Amino acid sequence: MSNKRFQAGFFGLLVFFASSSCRYQVGYPLENSGKRIFLNVENRSTAAQFGPIINRMLKEELAQVGVFQVTRSPKKSQLVVKVIIEDYYRDAKAFNSDDTLLASGFELRLQARVEVRKRKQNVELGSFTLQSQGYAMRASTLDQPKDRQALNEIARILGFRIVSRLANQTW
């Protein structure tokens, strides 16, 4: 009889410790965290394709970091983050001494200003400016440099810098 009582007590303690030490929660972890933001990307640069690219990169980086939850409506958010793409710079660069008529590549730079506001009070919490750069090279002497991959790379770097800056601030 005492052996069964010991086994039942031991089993009860085991269940108690297993259930009290586990922090598993059912559902999405950010569902009720209150860290909802609305992203607004505005492109004022000469590169028309950067608006959607930066918007997608920001959402991907925010999903990876997991600090904020992006909402589709500013009414459901606590913070409104406005990303203004201000400057896009593309400069021909010659890296070989044989390149006289055609440049062998381009230097690409992108600058964005980020403004963070509280939605309800419409109070600006802060703003900062970040820059990203990359290079596009020719595949051969007869081809033009293709900057599509470099554009995505500098957009990804800029998105990573913006999200890490947002995540490290106390808003």
C-alpha positions in Angstrom: 0.0 0.0 0.0 2.8 2.4 0.9 4.5 1.6 -2.4 1.4 2.7 -4.4 1.1 5.8 -2.3 4.8 6.6 -2.9 4.3 6.1 -6.7 1.2 8.3 -6.7 3.0 11.0 -4.8 6.1 10.8 -7.0 3.9 10.9 -10.1 2.0 14.0 -8.7 5.3 15.8 -8.0 6.6 15.0 -11.5 3.4 16.4 -13.1 3.6 19.5 -10.9 7.2 20.2 -11.7 6.7 19.5 -15.4 3.7 21.8 -15.7 5.1 24.6 -13.6 8.4 24.8 -15.3 7.2 24.8 -18.9 6.5 28.2 -20.3 4.9 27.0 -23.5 2.0 29.2 -24.6 -0.7 28.3 -27.1 -1.0 30.7 -30.0 1.1 33.4 -31.5 3.5 34.8 -28.9 3.1 38.5 -30.0 -0.7 38.3 -30.1 -1.3 40.3 -27.0 2.1 41.9 -26.5 0.9 45.5 -27.4 3.9 46.1 -29.6 2.0 46.8 -32.9 3.4 49.1 -35.5 2.2 50.5 -38.8 4.8 50.9 -41.6 4.6 53.7 -44.1 7.3 53.8 -46.8 7.5 57.0 -48.8 9.9 57.1 -51.8 11.3 60.6 -52.6 14.3 59.3 -54.5 14.9 58.9 -58.2 14.7 55.1 -58.0 11.0 54.3 -58.3 11.4 50.6 -57.5 12.8 51.2 -53.9 9.5 51.8 -52.2 8.1 48.3 -52.5 11.5 46.7 -52.1 12.2 48.5 -48.8 8.7 47.8 -47.5 9.1 44.0 -48.2 12.5 43.9 -46.6 11.3 45.8 -43.5 8.5 43.3 -43.0 10.8 40.3 -43.5 13.3 41.7 -41.0 10.5 42.6 -38.5 9.2 39.0 -38.7 12.7 37.6 -38.1 13.3 39.8 -35.1 9.9 39.2 -33.6 9.8 42.4 -31.4 7.0 44.1 -33.2 3.8 43.0 -34.9 3.1 44.8 -38.2 -0.5 45.9 -38.7 -2.3 46.8 -41.9 -4.2 49.7 -40.4 -2.8 52.6 -38.5 -5.8 52.6 -36.2 -4.8 49.2 -34.8 -1.2 50.2 -34.1 0.5 51.9 -31.2 3.5 53.2 -33.2 3.5 54.6 -36.7 6.9 54.2 -38.4 7.4 56.4 -41.5 10.4 55.5 -43.7 11.3 58.2 -46.2 13.7 57.2 -48.9 15.5 60.5 -49.5 18.5 59.9 -51.7 19.6 57.3 -54.2 23.0 57.8 -55.7 24.5 55.8 -58.6 28.0 56.6 -59.7 30.1 54.9 -62.4 33.3 53.4 -61.1 36.2 52.0 -63.1 38.2 49.4 -61.3 40.5 48.3 -64.1 43.1 50.3 -65.9 41.7 49.0 -69.2 38.3 50.5 -68.6 38.3 53.7 -70.5 35.1 53.8 -72.5 32.9 51.8 -70.2 33.0 51.6 -66.5 33.3 48.2 -65.0 30.8 48.8 -62.3 28.6 51.2 -60.3 28.6 52.3 -56.7 25.1 52.5 -55.3 24.1 54.4 -52.2 20.7 54.7 -50.5 19.7 57.0 -47.7 16.5 56.9 -45.7 15.1 58.9 -42.8 12.9 57.1 -40.2 10.3 58.9 -38.1 8.6 57.1 -35.2 5.4 58.5 -33.8 2.8 57.5 -31.2 -0.5 57.1 -33.0 -2.9 58.3 -30.3 -1.0 61.4 -29.2 0.6 62.0 -32.6 3.9 62.8 -30.7 7.2 62.2 -32.5 9.3 59.8 -30.4 12.4 60.1 -32.5 13.9 60.2 -36.0 17.1 59.0 -37.4 18.8 58.8 -40.8 20.6 55.6 -42.1 22.6 54.9 -45.2 23.5 51.8 -47.2 25.8 51.2 -50.1 26.7 48.5 -52.5 28.5 47.8 -55.9 27.3 46.3 -59.2 30.0 44.9 -61.5 30.0 43.8 -65.2 30.0 40.1 -65.9 32.2 40.6 -69.0 33.6 43.4 -71.1 30.6 43.5 -73.5 27.9 43.5 -70.9 26.4 46.4 -69.0 26.5 46.2 -65.2 23.3 44.7 -63.7 22.3 46.5 -60.6 19.2 44.4 -59.6 21.0 42.2 -57.2 22.9 45.1 -55.7 19.6 47.0 -55.2 18.1 44.1 -53.3 21.3 43.8 -51.2 21.4 47.5 -50.2 17.7 47.4 -49.5 18.2 44.4 -47.2 21.0 46.0 -45.4 19.1 49.2 -44.9 16.0 47.2 -43.7 18.2 45.3 -41.2 19.7 48.5 -39.9 16.3 50.2 -39.5 14.7 47.2 -37.7 17.7 46.7 -35.4 17.6 50.4 -34.5 13.8 50.2 -33.8 14.2 47.0 -31.7 17.0 48.5 -29.6 15.1 51.7 -28.7 12.6 51.9 -25.9 9.5 53.3 -27.4 
